[in-house]
Amino acid sequence: THRLQNNKVDSKGYKSVETTYDHNGNIVEVVNYKPNGVVASKHLYKYDDRGRKIEYQQFQDLPKKGFALAFRQAFTYDSKGNKLTEIGYDGQTTYRVAYSYLPDGKQKDITKYSANNAVEEKWVFEYSTSKVKISIYKPAETLNKIIERTLDSQGRVIDEKNLTPAGKELGRTAFKYGDGDMLLTKVEYYGGELRATYDYVYDEKKQMVEVYMTKPGTSKILYSSYKYDKNGNLLEEKWYEDGASDYSRRNYKVDNQGNINEVDAYYSDYKYRVVYRYSYKFSR
């Protein structure tokens, strides 16, 4: 990471992140560093022989504990590759999540258990021809919220509602698609009132190049934009920060293999610019 001084990149910089991959390209370790070189956090990942993540651990400085385990997840899967269990530690206590499925492979329910094996939360799925209803119980016997999804003939979600147990609409999102899963429009409602509309624009390669946002009573604005090279590598992304006078952005430099060499970033809400430079070491 290189800070900018008088609009010039500080040549010294400091190592901020080190990422290690296995031979299959899976991330196995991420180490984040403070400017003084001290490790700020460490993330460890394990996978089975089919490339499925079976464990994640996060270590960081904790009050009265020093550098210690802050979060952990361990996963198991069935013969079809469906997730069966998640056993975790959230920094305070342990928990367990169990997943079950219908004969056709669709989700049947998801249940979260506390350290003493009491049900903390349960999601129950119900299906019809073009709808999915998810009833969320929190705690076990108390209906907390309902999610209703409407699907099109291709199985894509075209409408999603969040409802109170009494059926009052909390929020709703409507989706419109082009070819495949190419999202064209997303419309958000809260409490029955329109909140925002997002329109998505793609190039001839079906790469997203622009997103526009329109709020009630305001003009359409460019919400984010993306530029690519001829190989499809991202070269620039810009996005709108609410209340900021300018767009935040990241500009990428990549090598001929598509590896990122440098990212020049500007964060408009903080008026802060920084350059990230990447180096790679490949094992044989």
N, C-alpha and C positions, 0 to 999 in steps of 0.2 A: 504494500500500500504506500503510495506516494502522495503526500499533500502538495498543494500548490502554494507558492509564495511569490507575490508580485506577478501573478499569472504565469509563473514558470514552475515546471515540475521539479520538486525536490529530488535530487538524484539519489539521496541516501535511502529513504523509505524504510520500511520494516516488514518482516514476514507476518502476515495477518492470518492466513489460513493455509493448512497443508492437508491435502486429500490423498488417500491411498486407495487404489482399486485392486481387485483380484484379476485373474487372467480372463474372466468372462465380462469384465467391464463394470462389475458391481462395486459400489463404494463399500469399503471395509473399515475405514477410519477417517474421521475429520477432526483436526486439531485447530482450534482458534487461539490466536495469541494476542496479548495486550501489546501496546507500543513498546513496552520495556522488555519484551521477549518472554515474559512469563505466560504460561499456558492459562488461558481463560476458561476454556471448556474442551472436553474431548467426547467424541461420538463414535461408538463402535457398532458394527453391523455384522451379522452372521447369516449365511444362506445354506439351504440344503442342496443336494446334488441336482435339483431341478431349477435352481436359481431363485427359489422362493425365500423371502426374508423370514428367518426364524427367531432372530433376536436383535434387539436394539437397546443400547445402554448410553446414557448421557451422564457425564461427570462434570462438576463445576464447584466453585467455592460456595460453601453453605455456612450460614451462621452457626457458630459453635461446633462445626464439624470439620471445617477446612475443606480441602479438595476431596469430594466424596460423590457417591452415586446419588444422582438427583432424580433419575427417571429410568425405568426399565420396562421393556415389553418382550414377551416370548410368545411365539405363535406355533400352532399345529394346524395341519391340513388333512382332509380326507383324500381318498384315492383319486377323486375327480379334480383335485386342486382347490376345492372350496375351503375357506378358512373355518376351522372348527372351534378353536379356543384362542384367547389372548389372556395371558397371565401377566399382570403388571404391578409396578410400584410407582406411585405418582409423587414421591418425595415425602409423603406423610404416612401413607398406608398402602397395603396391597389390595388388589382387586382381581376379579376374574370376569371375562366376557365369554359367553357361550353362543355359538351360532348354529342354527338348525335350518334344514332345507326341505322343500317338498320333493316328491319323486321326480318332478320335471326339472329340478335344479334351482327353482326360484327360492328366494329367501322366505323362510317360514316365520322365524322370530330371532331376536337378538336380546340376550338377557345379561345384565351386568350385576355381579354379586360383590358384596363387601367382603372385608377380611374375615368376618364371622359367618360368611356364607348366606347372608340375608340378601334378598333381591332389592337392589337399589333402583333399577330402571329396567323396563322391558318394552321392546318394540315388537308389535304383532302386525304381520303383513296379511292383507286380504286382496284377492285379485278377481277381476271380472274381465270381460272382453277387451275393454279399452281403458280400464281404470285400475289404479293401485291405491289402497287405503292403508295407511300406517297409523296404528293407535299406539301412543306413547304413554306408558304407565310409569309414574314416578311419585311416590314409591310404588311397591308392587301392585297394589289393588286400586290405586287412585289414577284415573284417567287424567293426564296432564295436558295433552295436546293431540290433535289429529292432523296428519298430512294427507292430502288427496292429490294424486297425480293422474292426469289424463294423457293417454298415449295415442299416437297416430298409428297408421297401418304398418309402419316400419319399426314400431316399438320406441319411438323417440318421445320424450316428455314434451308436450306442447302446452301444458298448464299445470301449475303446482300451487296448491292453497295450503296455508297454515291456519288451522281453526282451533277455537277454544272447545272444551268438551261440550258446550251448549250449541256449537255450530257457528259461532260468530267468527267472521273472517278477520284474522290478524294481519296476514300478508298474502300476496298472490303474485306469481310471476308467470308471464305468458311468453312462449318461445315460437319463433317461426324459422324454418330451415330451408336451405337450398338443396343441392345435391349431397347425398350422404348425410353426414352429421354437421355440415357447414351451417353454422348459426347465422341467420340474417338479421333477426330482430329479437330483442329482449325487452319486455315491458314490465315494470315493477309497480305494484300497488301496496300501500300500507293503510290498514284500517278502512279499506274500501275506496281510498282515494289514490289517483295516479301520482306516483312519486317521480319516475323517470323512464325515458325510452332510450334504448341503445340500438344503434344501427351499425352493422358490420359490413365492411367493404373488403373485397379480395381481388388479387391480381389474376392473370390468366393461368398461373400455376396453382391457384386456389390457396395462396398464402395470404393471411390476414394482413392488410396494409393500413387500414384506418378503422377507428371506432368513434362514432359520433354520439353525443349525449344531448337529450332535450328534456328539460324540466318544464312543468306547467308554467305558462306565463313568461318564458324566456326563449331566446333564440337557440338554435342548434349550435353546439360547439364541438370542436375536435377534442375528443376525450383522450385518445391515444393514437399513435401511429408507429409503423414499423417499416424498415427498409432492409432489403436482402441483396446479397451478391448473386451471381448467375448460378451458383451451386446451392442456393437456398439458405446460406448462412446468414444469420441476423447481423446486420451492420449498425443499425440504429433503432432505438425505441424511445419514444417521447410519451409522456403521460401528464395529465392534468392533476394538479394538487389543489384541492378546494381552498379558495381564499388566497392562493399565491398569484403573483402578477405575471409569472412566466411558467413555462413547462419544465418539468424535470426531464432528464434525458440520460441515456447511456449510449456511447459510441464504441463499437467493437472493432478490434483488429484481429484477423484470423490468419492462420498459415494455410498452406495449400492442402492440408489434410483436414481443415475445418476446426482445428484446435484454437481456442481463444488465446491470443498473446497479450492483449491489453484492453482494458475497459476504461474509458474516460467518462466519468459520471458527474452529473450536476443535479443537486437536490434543491429545487426552487423554494420550498418552504423554509429551508435553513440557509438558503443562498450559499451553499457549500459545494465546492468542487474537489474531486479527488480522482487519482488515477490508480487503477489496479493493474499490476503486471503479473503475468503467469509464466512459470517455468515448469517443464515436464521432465521426468526421469522415467524411462521405460525399462522394465526388467525383462530379461530373456527367459 
